[in-house]
């Protein structure tokens, strides 16, 4: 069985949320803080990687 890689999203804010998308088929909404030193954060539910646009080329 092959699983798809986690989704990646580029954002312009350091405080973001993830709800898994797909309405009721997603997961509870969680608010995440992107550390400015790191430039990205992963959702603890769906492993979606959220990258701040200023770090897009560095990752």
C-alpha positions as CSV (number, residue, x, y, z in Angstrom):
1,X,0.0,0.0,0.0
2,X,1.4,3.4,-1.0
3,X,0.3,6.5,1.0
4,X,0.4,10.0,-0.4
5,X,3.0,12.4,1.1
6,X,1.6,15.0,3.5
7,X,0.2,18.2,2.0
8,X,2.4,21.4,2.0
9,X,1.0,25.0,2.2
10,X,2.8,28.3,1.9
11,X,1.4,31.1,4.1
12,X,2.2,34.7,4.9
13,X,1.4,34.6,8.6
14,X,3.2,33.0,11.5
15,X,0.0,32.1,13.4
16,X,-2.0,29.6,11.4
17,X,-4.6,26.9,11.8
18,X,-5.2,23.5,10.3
19,X,-8.6,21.6,10.3
20,X,-7.7,18.8,7.9
21,X,-10.0,20.3,5.2
22,X,-12.9,18.3,3.8
23,X,-15.4,19.7,6.2
24,X,-16.7,17.1,8.6
25,X,-14.1,14.6,7.3
26,X,-11.2,16.7,8.6
27,X,-9.9,16.9,12.1
28,X,-10.5,19.3,15.0
29,X,-9.1,22.8,14.2
30,X,-5.7,23.4,15.8
31,X,-3.9,26.7,15.9
32,X,-0.2,26.5,15.2
33,X,2.7,29.0,15.7
34,X,5.5,29.0,13.1
35,X,8.8,29.7,14.9
36,X,10.5,32.6,13.0
37,X,13.9,30.8,13.4
38,X,12.5,27.6,11.8
39,X,10.1,28.9,9.2
40,X,7.7,26.0,9.2
41,X,5.4,23.9,11.4
42,X,3.7,20.5,11.0
43,X,0.1,19.7,12.0
44,X,0.0,17.1,14.8
45,X,-3.1,15.5,13.3
46,X,-2.5,15.2,9.5
47,X,1.3,16.0,9.2
48,X,0.5,18.9,6.8
49,X,3.7,21.1,6.6
50,X,2.9,24.8,6.7
51,X,5.8,27.0,5.5
52,X,6.1,30.8,5.9
53,X,6.6,32.4,2.5
54,X,9.9,34.0,3.6
55,X,11.4,30.5,4.1
56,X,9.9,28.9,1.0
57,X,13.3,28.8,-0.8
58,X,15.3,27.8,2.2
59,X,13.5,24.5,2.9
